[in-house]
Amino acid sequence: MIKVIKEKPVPRAQVACRSCGSVLEYGNGDLYKDYHTQVGVGINTLIQEYYFNCPVCGCQVDVHWITRNEE
């Protein structure tokens, strides 16, 4: 079992949905991970991307993993 020693607020970020224009706030726990292969000249690269689905229109919103800035 995990024991919380010192609880801090979860970092959050905002993004606008490109489809409907809604401004959405998310945390890392809301994200799904997806992988795509980027084909290049003589090399293929596996790209990891994060996303969630817009709760307003249902479209996929591509976002970045949030890194906490320590004070």
N, C-alpha and C positions, 0 to 999 in steps of 0.2 A: 504494500500500500504506500502511496505517495503522501508524505507529510509536508504541508506548507509551513515553512519557517518564517518567511517574510513575503507577504503578498504585495505586488506592485500592479498598477493598472496596465492592461493589455494595450500595446501600441496599435493605433488605428490610422487609416488614411482615407482620403476622399478621392473619388474619381467620377467623371461624367460618363454615362452610357452613350456610346456613339450612335446607337439606334434611336432611342427615345429622348435623350438629353437629360434624363433624371440624374441628379447628383446623389451619389451613393457613398456610404461609409462602410468600410470593411476592416476586418482583422485577419491575421494569418490563419486562424482556425476556420475561416469561411472559404478558404481557397481549395481548388482542385488543381492537380498537377497533370500536365500533358507533355508528351514528347513528340517532336517532329524531326525528321531528317532533312537537313539542308544539304542539297547536292551542289558540290563545287567542282572545279576542274581538278580531277585526280584525287579528290578527297570528299568524303561525306562526313558531316558533323551532326551529332545528336544534340538537339536544342531542347532544353527544359523550359516550359512556360507555365505560368500560373493564371488561373481565371476563376470566375464565378458567374452564375447566371443572374441577369438583372431581374429583381423581383417584380418590376413593373411590366416589362415587355417580354421577358424570358430569353433575350438574346445573350450570347456569350460576351462577357466583359473581360478583356485581357488586362492584367495588372501585374505589379511587381511585389515580391516578398518584402515585407516591412522589416527594416532593421532598426532596432531600438537605439536612439541616441542617448547615451548615458549623460546625466547632468553632473 
